[in-house]
Amino acid sequence: MAKLLEGPAMALFEKWGVKTPYHIVISDVNQLEDLIEANKWMNDRKMVVKAHEALGGRFKLGLVKIDLDKEGVKKAVREIIGREVQGLVISQAIVAEMISHDEEYYIAVQATREGAEILLAKMGGIEVEANWDKIKRTFVEVGEKPTDEQLIKLAEEAGFEGELAGKVAKFAHSFFECYDNEDGQYIEINPLILNPKNNEITALDAVTNLDGDARFRHPDWNFSFASEFGREYTPAEKKVMEIDSKVKGSVKLIEIPGGTTALLPAGGGASVFYSDAVVNLGGTIANYSEYSGDPPSWAVEALTEEVCSLPGVSNIIVGGAIANFTDVKATFAGIISGFRKAKDEGKLDGVKIWVRRGGPNELAGLAAMRELKDEGFDIEVFDRYTPLTDIVDMALGKQESAQ
């Protein structure tokens, strides 16, 4: 699941006919004068300025400024951009038209195992959390669309009446189209309002989580996803994400500063297992990463280079359980190439490598790994008959190597 910031989420909504306020995203305070000149709506409307970051509780943190004219916007943007909050330096702000309204509503679509669920309430804002039992729901099976009758019924059950119920149902249809066609996993608008200026249902805010692995299906996705960790993605993380979006299978990397054991596991299960095992034995991990689904060797090589570049690492643990279809020889070829490049650059000095793997072509892959010893690598290689727990024990010095 990959989170979208409010600006690109609003653009995605508009693509599918979901109305949003006028808005712009700004990253440089020096752009303000030109932007105000280019966007005439900023000269005669009240506006809201918000930190354009994946932070909860922005209002309480002083990162939301309301009821502003253009001079107030200039001041607010200068106060917000560059401010450090919870270890994150705010790099962008979103400026939006402020729309006065009497009532607030709530709508969301969330993925389920069997399809998707549409949630709707004739209340919004903080009222939703206090009245969660009043939210009405309807289910849509995988591959199906909600019917007009289904959405009208949902709107009426939520308390909407007459013409407004029809407007809300029509909006819900467009909202679901956005979710369904853009590989949504969870999208939410809170608050949703009836804009008194044009009598249209309008989204004032957005929580948008998409299937990040589906980027290859969407050539128009020109946005970056928000970091889940309250900070910007590092250059290495961005590089691996870009590769991941283009290849069959998967390569992933999240850096964890201060760790001494780097992980290069095969699959998400092995990633979690190794992480837990290292921490349980008192070690510290330098990253989360994985390669799975039989990615090409060049992608695994690029991931390996980034893992080898992590600072302060003394151990690298490679591999996982027994693969079903991921070619051990091919993926190991990528890892070996990455190791060789890193060694030539002096990045593996003082680093011990631990390898454990099974699966298709494992004998050839493991043999190629063992040959790295002859090239001066400090490496231990084990097959499927060595428990994964033993690898971590040996890497952290809790157990002597049998080799």
C-alpha positions as a Markdown table, in Angstrom:
| # | Residue | x | y | z |
|---|---|---|---|---|
| 1 | Met | 0.0 | 0.0 | 0.0 |
| 2 | Ala | 1.4 | 3.4 | -1.0 |
| 3 | Lys | 0.1 | 6.7 | 0.2 |
| 4 | Leu | -0.6 | 9.7 | -2.0 |
| 5 | Leu | -0.3 | 13.3 | -0.7 |
| 6 | Glu | -3.3 | 15.5 | -1.0 |
| 7 | Gly | -2.2 | 17.4 | -4.1 |
| 8 | Pro | -1.7 | 14.5 | -6.4 |
| 9 | Ala | -4.7 | 12.8 | -4.8 |
| 10 | Met | -6.9 | 15.7 | -5.7 |
| 11 | Ala | -5.6 | 15.6 | -9.3 |
| 12 | Leu | -6.5 | 11.9 | -9.5 |
| 13 | Phe | -10.0 | 12.7 | -8.2 |
| 14 | Glu | -10.5 | 15.3 | -10.9 |
| 15 | Lys | -9.5 | 12.9 | -13.6 |
| 16 | Trp | -12.6 | 10.8 | -12.7 |
| 17 | Gly | -15.0 | 13.7 | -12.3 |
| 18 | Val | -14.7 | 14.1 | -8.5 |
| 19 | Lys | -15.0 | 17.9 | -7.8 |
| 20 | Thr | -12.3 | 19.5 | -5.6 |
| 21 | Pro | -11.5 | 23.1 | -4.6 |
| 22 | Tyr | -9.1 | 25.3 | -6.5 |
| 23 | His | -5.6 | 24.4 | -5.2 |
| 24 | Ile | -1.9 | 24.5 | -5.9 |
| 25 | Val | 1.2 | 22.8 | -4.3 |
| 26 | Ile | 4.1 | 25.1 | -3.6 |
| 27 | Ser | 7.7 | 24.1 | -2.6 |
| 28 | Asp | 9.5 | 27.4 | -3.0 |
| 29 | Val | 8.3 | 30.6 | -1.2 |
| 30 | Asn | 10.0 | 32.6 | -4.0 |
| 31 | Gln | 7.3 | 31.2 | -6.4 |
| 32 | Leu | 4.5 | 32.9 | -4.5 |
| 33 | Glu | 4.2 | 36.1 | -6.4 |
| 34 | Asp | 4.2 | 34.4 | -9.7 |
| 35 | Leu | 1.7 | 31.8 | -8.6 |
| 36 | Ile | -0.7 | 34.4 | -7.3 |
| 37 | Glu | -0.4 | 36.2 | -10.5 |
| 38 | Ala | -1.1 | 33.1 | -12.6 |
| 39 | Asn | -4.0 | 31.8 | -10.5 |
| 40 | Lys | -6.6 | 34.5 | -10.5 |
| 41 | Trp | -8.7 | 32.7 | -7.9 |
| 42 | Met | -6.1 | 33.4 | -5.3 |
| 43 | Asn | -6.7 | 37.2 | -5.6 |
| 44 | Asp | -10.4 | 37.3 | -4.6 |
| 45 | Arg | -11.1 | 34.2 | -2.4 |
| 46 | Lys | -10.4 | 33.2 | 1.1 |
| 47 | Met | -7.9 | 30.4 | 1.3 |
| 48 | Val | -6.4 | 27.6 | 3.4 |
| 49 | Val | -2.7 | 26.7 | 3.7 |
| 50 | Lys | -1.7 | 23.2 | 4.9 |
| 51 | Ala | 1.7 | 21.5 | 5.2 |
| 52 | His | 1.8 | 19.1 | 2.2 |
| 53 | Glu | 3.3 | 16.2 | 4.1 |
| 54 | Ala | 2.2 | 12.8 | 5.5 |
| 55 | Leu | 1.6 | 14.0 | 9.0 |
| 56 | Gly | -1.3 | 13.4 | 11.3 |
| 57 | Gly | -2.8 | 16.1 | 13.5 |
| 58 | Arg | -1.5 | 19.0 | 11.2 |
| 59 | Phe | -4.0 | 21.4 | 12.7 |
| 60 | Lys | -2.8 | 20.8 | 16.3 |
| 61 | Leu | 0.8 | 21.2 | 15.1 |
| 62 | Gly | 0.0 | 24.6 | 13.7 |
| 63 | Leu | 0.5 | 23.4 | 10.1 |
| 64 | Val | -3.0 | 24.4 | 8.9 |
| 65 | Lys | -3.9 | 28.1 | 8.5 |
| 66 | Ile | -7.4 | 29.1 | 7.5 |
| 67 | Asp | -9.4 | 32.1 | 6.3 |
| 68 | Leu | -6.5 | 33.8 | 4.6 |
| 69 | Asp | -6.3 | 36.4 | 1.9 |
| 70 | Lys | -3.3 | 36.5 | -0.4 |
| 71 | Glu | -1.1 | 38.4 | 2.1 |
| 72 | Gly | -2.0 | 35.9 | 4.8 |
| 73 | Val | -1.1 | 33.0 | 2.4 |
| 74 | Lys | 2.3 | 34.5 | 1.8 |
| 75 | Lys | 2.9 | 34.7 | 5.5 |
| 76 | Ala | 1.6 | 31.2 | 6.2 |
| 77 | Val | 3.6 | 29.6 | 3.5 |
| 78 | Arg | 6.8 | 31.2 | 4.8 |
| 79 | Glu | 6.0 | 30.0 | 8.3 |
| 80 | Ile | 5.3 | 26.4 | 7.2 |
| 81 | Ile | 7.9 | 25.6 | 4.5 |
| 82 | Gly | 11.3 | 24.8 | 6.1 |
| 83 | Arg | 9.8 | 24.2 | 9.6 |
| 84 | Glu | 11.0 | 21.0 | 11.3 |
| 85 | Val | 8.3 | 18.9 | 12.9 |
| 86 | Gln | 8.8 | 15.4 | 14.4 |
| 87 | Gly | 12.2 | 15.1 | 12.6 |
| 88 | Leu | 10.7 | 16.1 | 9.3 |
| 89 | Val | 11.5 | 19.3 | 7.5 |
| 90 | Ile | 8.4 | 20.6 | 5.7 |
| 91 | Ser | 9.2 | 21.0 | 2.1 |
| 92 | Gln | 5.8 | 21.7 | 0.5 |
| 93 | Ala | 2.6 | 23.5 | 1.3 |
| 94 | Ile | -0.8 | 23.1 | -0.4 |
| 95 | Val | -2.9 | 26.3 | -0.8 |
| 96 | Ala | -6.6 | 25.7 | -1.5 |
| 97 | Glu | -9.7 | 27.7 | -1.9 |
| 98 | Met | -11.6 | 27.9 | 1.4 |
| 99 | Ile | -15.3 | 26.9 | 0.8 |
| 100 | Ser | -17.8 | 27.9 | 3.5 |
| 101 | His | -20.3 | 25.2 | 4.2 |
| 102 | Asp | -23.0 | 24.2 | 6.6 |
| 103 | Glu | -22.7 | 20.4 | 6.8 |
| 104 | Glu | -19.9 | 17.9 | 6.4 |
| 105 | Tyr | -20.2 | 14.4 | 5.1 |
| 106 | Tyr | -17.9 | 11.3 | 4.9 |
| 107 | Ile | -17.2 | 8.8 | 2.1 |
| 108 | Ala | -14.6 | 6.0 | 1.7 |
| 109 | Val | -13.9 | 2.9 | -0.4 |
| 110 | Gln | -11.8 | 0.2 | 1.1 |
| 111 | Ala | -10.5 | -3.1 | -0.4 |
| 112 | Thr | -11.6 | -6.4 | 1.2 |
| 113 | Arg | -10.7 | -9.9 | 0.4 |
| 114 | Glu | -13.8 | -10.5 | -1.7 |
| 115 | Gly | -14.1 | -7.0 | -3.4 |
| 116 | Ala | -14.6 | -3.5 | -2.0 |
| 117 | Glu | -16.8 | -1.8 | 0.5 |
| 118 | Ile | -18.2 | 1.7 | 0.1 |
| 119 | Leu | -18.7 | 3.6 | 3.4 |
| 120 | Leu | -20.9 | 6.7 | 3.6 |
| 121 | Ala | -22.1 | 9.0 | 6.4 |
| 122 | Lys | -24.2 | 12.2 | 6.6 |
| 123 | Met | -21.6 | 13.6 | 9.0 |
| 124 | Gly | -17.9 | 14.4 | 8.7 |
| 125 | Gly | -14.8 | 15.7 | 10.4 |
| 126 | Ile | -14.2 | 14.5 | 14.0 |
| 127 | Glu | -17.9 | 13.5 | 14.2 |
| 128 | Val | -17.1 | 10.4 | 12.2 |
| 129 | Glu | -14.8 | 9.0 | 14.8 |
| 130 | Ala | -17.3 | 9.5 | 17.5 |
| 131 | Asn | -20.2 | 8.0 | 15.5 |
| 132 | Trp | -18.5 | 5.2 | 13.6 |
| 133 | Asp | -21.6 | 2.9 | 14.2 |
| 134 | Lys | -23.7 | 5.3 | 12.1 |
| 135 | Ile | -21.7 | 4.9 | 8.9 |
| 136 | Lys | -23.6 | 2.9 | 6.3 |
| 137 | Arg | -21.9 | 0.4 | 4.0 |
| 138 | Thr | -22.5 | -1.4 | 0.8 |
| 139 | Phe | -20.4 | -4.2 | -0.8 |
| 140 | Val | -19.2 | -4.6 | -4.3 |
| 141 | Glu | -17.8 | -7.9 | -5.5 |
| 142 | Val | -14.4 | -8.2 | -7.3 |
| 143 | Gly | -14.9 | -7.2 | -11.0 |
| 144 | Glu | -18.3 | -5.6 | -10.4 |
| 145 | Lys | -19.5 | -2.0 | -10.2 |
| 146 | Pro | -22.0 | -0.6 | -7.8 |
| 147 | Thr | -25.4 | -0.1 | -9.4 |
| 148 | Asp | -27.3 | 3.2 | -9.4 |
| 149 | Glu | -30.0 | 1.6 | -7.3 |
| 150 | Gln | -27.4 | 0.3 | -4.8 |
| 151 | Leu | -25.9 | 3.8 | -4.4 |
| 152 | Ile | -29.2 | 5.6 | -4.0 |
| 153 | Lys | -30.2 | 3.1 | -1.3 |
| 154 | Leu | -26.8 | 3.6 | 0.4 |
| 155 | Ala | -27.3 | 7.4 | 0.3 |
| 156 | Glu | -30.8 | 7.2 | 1.7 |
| 157 | Glu | -29.8 | 4.8 | 4.5 |
| 158 | Ala | -27.1 | 7.3 | 5.4 |
| 159 | Gly | -29.7 | 10.0 | 5.9 |
| 160 | Phe | -29.6 | 11.9 | 2.6 |
| 161 | Glu | -33.0 | 12.8 | 1.1 |
| 162 | Gly | -34.4 | 13.8 | -2.3 |
| 163 | Glu | -32.2 | 15.6 | -4.7 |
| 164 | Leu | -29.2 | 15.5 | -2.3 |
| 165 | Ala | -29.4 | 11.7 | -2.2 |
| 166 | Gly | -29.2 | 11.6 | -6.0 |
| 167 | Lys | -26.2 | 14.0 | -6.0 |
| 168 | Val | -24.4 | 11.9 | -3.4 |
| 169 | Ala | -25.1 | 8.7 | -5.2 |
| 170 | Lys | -23.7 | 10.2 | -8.5 |
| 171 | Phe | -20.7 | 11.4 | -6.6 |
| 172 | Ala | -20.2 | 7.9 | -5.0 |
| 173 | His | -20.2 | 6.4 | -8.5 |
| 174 | Ser | -17.4 | 8.7 | -9.7 |
| 175 | Phe | -15.5 | 8.1 | -6.5 |
| 176 | Phe | -15.7 | 4.4 | -6.9 |
| 177 | Glu | -14.5 | 4.7 | -10.6 |
| 178 | Cys | -11.4 | 6.5 | -9.3 |
| 179 | Tyr | -10.8 | 3.8 | -6.7 |
| 180 | Asp | -11.4 | 0.9 | -9.1 |
| 181 | Asn | -9.5 | 2.2 | -12.1 |
| 182 | Glu | -6.5 | 3.6 | -10.2 |
| 183 | Asp | -5.7 | 0.4 | -8.3 |
| 184 | Gly | -7.0 | 1.9 | -5.0 |
| 185 | Gln | -6.7 | 0.1 | -1.7 |
| 186 | Tyr | -8.3 | 2.7 | 0.5 |
| 187 | Ile | -9.5 | 6.2 | -0.4 |
| 188 | Glu | -11.4 | 8.5 | 1.9 |
| 189 | Ile | -12.8 | 12.0 | 1.7 |
| 190 | Asn | -13.4 | 13.7 | 5.1 |
| 191 | Pro | -15.0 | 16.2 | 4.9 |
| 192 | Leu | -17.2 | 16.0 | 1.8 |
| 193 | Ile | -19.5 | 19.0 | 1.3 |
| 194 | Leu | -22.2 | 20.5 | -0.8 |
| 195 | Asn | -20.5 | 23.6 | -2.3 |
| 196 | Pro | -23.0 | 26.4 | -1.9 |
| 197 | Lys | -21.4 | 28.3 | -4.8 |
| 198 | Asn | -22.3 | 25.8 | -7.5 |
| 199 | Asn | -24.4 | 23.2 | -5.6 |
| 200 | Glu | -21.9 | 20.4 | -6.3 |
| 201 | Ile | -20.7 | 17.7 | -4.0 |
| 202 | Thr | -17.0 | 18.6 | -3.4 |
| 203 | Ala | -14.0 | 16.9 | -1.7 |
| 204 | Leu | -12.2 | 19.1 | 0.8 |
| 205 | Asp | -9.5 | 16.6 | 1.9 |
| 206 | Ala | -8.2 | 13.2 | 0.8 |
| 207 | Val | -6.7 | 10.1 | 2.2 |
| 208 | Thr | -5.5 | 8.0 | -0.7 |
| 209 | Asn | -3.7 | 4.7 | -0.6 |
| 210 | Leu | -3.0 | 2.9 | -3.9 |
| 211 | Asp | -1.3 | -0.3 | -4.9 |
| 212 | Gly | 2.2 | 1.0 | -5.5 |
| 213 | Asp | 3.2 | -2.1 | -7.4 |
| 214 | Ala | 0.6 | -1.2 | -10.0 |
| 215 | Arg | 2.5 | 1.8 | -11.3 |
| 216 | Phe | 3.5 | -0.1 | -14.5 |
| 217 | Arg | -0.2 | -0.1 | -15.5 |
| 218 | His | -0.4 | 3.7 | -15.1 |
| 219 | Pro | 1.9 | 5.7 | -17.4 |
| 220 | Asp | 0.2 | 8.9 | -16.3 |
| 221 | Trp | 1.2 | 8.4 | -12.6 |
| 222 | Asn | 3.7 | 11.2 | -12.6 |
| 223 | Phe | 3.7 | 11.6 | -8.8 |
| 224 | Ser | 5.8 | 10.2 | -6.0 |
| 225 | Phe | 4.3 | 8.3 | -3.1 |
| 226 | Ala | 4.6 | 9.7 | 0.4 |
| 227 | Ser | 7.0 | 8.1 | 2.8 |
| 228 | Glu | 5.3 | 5.9 | 5.5 |
| 229 | Phe | 7.9 | 6.9 | 8.0 |
| 230 | Gly | 7.4 | 10.6 | 8.6 |
| 231 | Arg | 10.4 | 11.6 | 6.5 |
| 232 | Glu | 11.4 | 11.9 | 2.9 |
| 233 | Tyr | 12.5 | 8.9 | 1.0 |
| 234 | Thr | 16.3 | 8.7 | 0.7 |
| 235 | Pro | 17.9 | 8.7 | -2.8 |
| 236 | Ala | 18.6 | 5.0 | -2.5 |
| 237 | Glu | 15.0 | 4.2 | -1.5 |
| 238 | Lys | 13.7 | 6.3 | -4.5 |
| 239 | Lys | 16.1 | 4.5 | -6.8 |
| 240 | Val | 14.9 | 1.1 | -5.7 |
| 241 | Met | 11.2 | 2.2 | -5.9 |
| 242 | Glu | 11.7 | 3.4 | -9.5 |
| 243 | Ile | 13.2 | 0.0 | -10.4 |
| 244 | Asp | 10.5 | -1.8 | -8.6 |
| 245 | Ser | 7.8 | 0.0 | -10.7 |
| 246 | Lys | 9.4 | -1.3 | -13.9 |
| 247 | Val | 10.1 | -5.0 | -13.3 |
| 248 | Lys | 8.3 | -8.2 | -12.9 |
| 249 | Gly | 8.5 | -9.4 | -9.3 |
| 250 | Ser | 9.6 | -7.0 | -6.6 |
| 251 | Val | 12.6 | -5.2 | -5.1 |
| 252 | Lys | 12.1 | -3.2 | -1.9 |
| 253 | Leu | 14.4 | -1.0 | 0.4 |
| 254 | Ile | 13.8 | 1.0 | 3.5 |
| 255 | Glu | 16.8 | 2.4 | 5.3 |
| 256 | Ile | 17.0 | 2.2 | 9.1 |
| 257 | Pro | 19.9 | 4.5 | 10.4 |
| 258 | Gly | 22.2 | 3.1 | 13.1 |
| 259 | Gly | 21.8 | -0.6 | 12.4 |
| 260 | Thr | 24.8 | -2.9 | 12.0 |
| 261 | Thr | 23.1 | -5.9 | 10.4 |
| 262 | Ala | 22.0 | -5.4 | 6.8 |
| 263 | Leu | 19.3 | -7.7 | 5.3 |
| 264 | Leu | 18.9 | -8.9 | 1.7 |
| 265 | Pro | 16.2 | -11.5 | 2.1 |
| 266 | Ala | 14.1 | -13.3 | -0.5 |
| 267 | Gly | 10.5 | -12.4 | 0.1 |
| 268 | Gly | 8.5 | -10.4 | 2.6 |
| 269 | Gly | 8.2 | -13.4 | 5.0 |
| 270 | Ala | 11.9 | -13.9 | 5.2 |
| 271 | Ser | 12.4 | -10.1 | 5.7 |
| 272 | Val | 10.1 | -10.0 | 8.7 |
| 273 | Phe | 11.6 | -13.2 | 10.1 |
| 274 | Tyr | 15.2 | -12.0 | 9.9 |
| 275 | Ser | 14.3 | -8.6 | 11.2 |
| 276 | Asp | 12.6 | -10.1 | 14.3 |
| 277 | Ala | 15.3 | -12.6 | 14.8 |
| 278 | Val | 18.1 | -10.0 | 14.7 |
| 279 | Val | 16.3 | -7.7 | 17.1 |
| 280 | Asn | 15.4 | -10.6 | 19.4 |
| 281 | Leu | 19.0 | -11.5 | 19.9 |
| 282 | Gly | 20.0 | -7.9 | 20.7 |
| 283 | Gly | 21.2 | -6.9 | 17.3 |
| 284 | Thr | 20.2 | -3.8 | 15.2 |
| 285 | Ile | 19.0 | -3.9 | 11.6 |
| 286 | Ala | 20.2 | -1.3 | 9.1 |
| 287 | Asn | 17.3 | -1.8 | 6.6 |
| 288 | Tyr | 14.2 | -3.5 | 5.5 |
| 289 | Ser | 14.5 | -5.0 | 2.0 |
| 290 | Glu | 13.4 | -7.9 | -0.1 |
| 291 | Tyr | 13.5 | -9.4 | -3.6 |
| 292 | Ser | 10.7 | -11.7 | -4.6 |
| 293 | Gly | 8.5 | -12.9 | -7.5 |
| 294 | Asp | 11.6 | -13.8 | -9.6 |
| 295 | Pro | 12.8 | -10.2 | -10.5 |
| 296 | Pro | 15.5 | -9.8 | -13.2 |
| 297 | Ser | 19.1 | -10.2 | -12.0 |
| 298 | Trp | 19.9 | -6.5 | -12.9 |
| 299 | Ala | 17.2 | -5.3 | -10.5 |
| 300 | Val | 18.6 | -7.5 | -7.7 |
| 301 | Glu | 22.1 | -6.3 | -8.5 |
| 302 | Ala | 20.9 | -2.6 | -8.1 |
| 303 | Leu | 19.2 | -3.5 | -4.8 |
| 304 | Thr | 22.4 | -5.3 | -3.6 |
| 305 | Glu | 24.6 | -2.2 | -4.4 |
| 306 | Glu | 22.3 | 0.0 | -2.2 |
| 307 | Val | 22.3 | -2.5 | 0.7 |
| 308 | Cys | 26.1 | -2.7 | 0.5 |
| 309 | Ser | 26.3 | 1.1 | 0.7 |
| 310 | Leu | 24.5 | 1.3 | 4.1 |
| 311 | Pro | 26.9 | 2.9 | 6.6 |
| 312 | Gly | 28.1 | 1.1 | 9.8 |
| 313 | Val | 27.2 | -2.4 | 8.7 |
| 314 | Ser | 29.3 | -5.4 | 9.9 |
| 315 | Asn | 27.0 | -8.2 | 8.7 |
| 316 | Ile | 24.9 | -8.8 | 5.6 |
| 317 | Ile | 22.4 | -11.7 | 5.7 |
| 318 | Val | 21.3 | -12.9 | 2.3 |
| 319 | Gly | 18.5 | -15.3 | 1.2 |
| 320 | Gly | 15.5 | -16.9 | 2.7 |
| 321 | Ala | 13.6 | -20.1 | 2.8 |
| 322 | Ile | 13.0 | -22.5 | -0.1 |
| 323 | Ala | 11.7 | -20.7 | -3.2 |
| 324 | Asn | 8.9 | -22.1 | -5.3 |
| 325 | Phe | 9.7 | -20.4 | -8.6 |
| 326 | Thr | 12.2 | -17.7 | -8.0 |
| 327 | Asp | 15.4 | -18.8 | -9.8 |
| 328 | Val | 18.1 | -18.9 | -7.1 |
| 329 | Lys | 21.0 | -19.0 | -9.7 |
| 330 | Ala | 19.6 | -16.0 | -11.6 |
| 331 | Thr | 18.9 | -13.8 | -8.6 |
| 332 | Phe | 22.2 | -14.8 | -7.0 |
| 333 | Ala | 23.9 | -13.7 | -10.2 |
| 334 | Gly | 22.6 | -10.2 | -9.6 |
| 335 | Ile | 23.6 | -10.3 | -5.9 |
| 336 | Ile | 27.1 | -11.5 | -6.8 |
| 337 | Ser | 27.6 | -8.7 | -9.3 |
| 338 | Gly | 26.4 | -6.2 | -6.7 |
| 339 | Phe | 28.9 | -7.6 | -4.2 |
| 340 | Arg | 31.8 | -7.4 | -6.6 |
| 341 | Lys | 31.0 | -3.8 | -7.5 |
| 342 | Ala | 30.7 | -2.9 | -3.8 |
| 343 | Lys | 34.0 | -4.7 | -3.0 |
| 344 | Asp | 35.8 | -2.9 | -5.7 |
| 345 | Glu | 34.6 | 0.4 | -4.1 |
| 346 | Gly | 35.8 | -0.6 | -0.7 |
| 347 | Lys | 32.2 | -0.9 | 0.7 |
| 348 | Leu | 32.6 | -4.4 | 2.1 |
| 349 | Asp | 35.7 | -3.9 | 4.1 |
| 350 | Gly | 35.1 | -5.5 | 7.5 |
| 351 | Val | 31.7 | -6.9 | 6.5 |
| 352 | Lys | 30.8 | -10.6 | 6.9 |
| 353 | Ile | 28.3 | -12.0 | 4.5 |
| 354 | Trp | 25.9 | -14.9 | 5.4 |
| 355 | Val | 24.0 | -16.8 | 2.8 |
| 356 | Arg | 21.1 | -19.3 | 3.2 |
| 357 | Arg | 18.8 | -20.3 | 0.4 |
| 358 | Gly | 16.9 | -23.1 | -1.3 |
| 359 | Gly | 14.8 | -23.4 | -4.5 |
| 360 | Pro | 15.1 | -23.8 | -8.3 |
| 361 | Asn | 18.8 | -24.0 | -9.4 |
| 362 | Glu | 20.0 | -23.6 | -5.8 |
| 363 | Leu | 23.0 | -25.9 | -6.2 |
| 364 | Ala | 24.4 | -23.7 | -9.0 |
| 365 | Gly | 23.5 | -20.5 | -7.2 |
| 366 | Leu | 25.1 | -21.6 | -3.9 |
| 367 | Ala | 28.2 | -22.8 | -5.7 |
| 368 | Ala | 28.6 | -19.4 | -7.3 |
| 369 | Met | 28.3 | -17.8 | -4.0 |
| 370 | Arg | 31.0 | -20.0 | -2.4 |
| 371 | Glu | 33.4 | -19.1 | -5.2 |
| 372 | Leu | 33.4 | -15.5 | -3.8 |
| 373 | Lys | 35.7 | -16.8 | -1.0 |
| 374 | Asp | 38.4 | -17.2 | -3.6 |
| 375 | Glu | 38.0 | -13.6 | -4.5 |
| 376 | Gly | 38.7 | -12.4 | -0.9 |
| 377 | Phe | 35.1 | -12.1 | 0.3 |
| 378 | Asp | 34.4 | -12.9 | 4.0 |
| 379 | Ile | 31.4 | -15.1 | 3.2 |
| 380 | Glu | 29.6 | -18.2 | 4.7 |
| 381 | Val | 27.1 | -20.1 | 2.5 |
| 382 | Phe | 24.5 | -22.6 | 3.7 |
| 383 | Asp | 21.8 | -24.6 | 1.9 |
| 384 | Arg | 18.2 | -25.5 | 2.8 |
| 385 | Tyr | 19.3 | -27.9 | 5.5 |
| 386 | Thr | 20.6 | -25.1 | 7.8 |
| 387 | Pro | 17.8 | -23.5 | 9.9 |
| 388 | Leu | 17.2 | -19.8 | 9.3 |
| 389 | Thr | 17.5 | -19.2 | 13.0 |
| 390 | Asp | 21.1 | -20.6 | 12.9 |
| 391 | Ile | 22.1 | -18.0 | 10.4 |
| 392 | Val | 21.1 | -15.2 | 12.6 |
| 393 | Asp | 22.7 | -16.9 | 15.7 |
| 394 | Met | 26.0 | -17.2 | 13.8 |
| 395 | Ala | 25.9 | -13.7 | 12.3 |
| 396 | Leu | 25.4 | -12.2 | 15.8 |
| 397 | Gly | 28.1 | -14.4 | 17.4 |
| 398 | Lys | 25.6 | -16.4 | 19.4 |
| 399 | Gln | 26.7 | -19.6 | 17.7 |
| 400 | Glu | 29.9 | -20.7 | 16.0 |
| 401 | Ser | 29.8 | -21.4 | 12.3 |
| 402 | Ala | 29.9 | -25.1 | 11.4 |
| 403 | Gln | 32.0 | -24.3 | 8.3 |
